[in-house]
């Protein structure tokens, strides 16, 4: 058996790649999560709904900054908002987003603590 027998050609590999729109959307989502404040907000919003006042108190960042971060997260589709009277309740959008946030934080924890990786 030759090593080339297990190698897919370029066209096979290209067909496995996601399309340009999906890659661009994923890149934008990951870019939004690359900010420490936004990642902290997403951690909280992955657990449930919160209003801006609660988020400001939890992350220790000024209200205008939290509001701007939330607006960016909404624009990229990572966060949804629901009105409850005069309050706006924010939440991570869907299970995929919540799992993404959870997984990246677990991977970071393994890296920091030296815990073995999972398969």
Helices and strands as residue ranges (DSSP letters): G 3-6, H 10-16, H 20-33, H 36-47, H 52-59, H 63-75, E 79-84, E 87-92, H 94-113
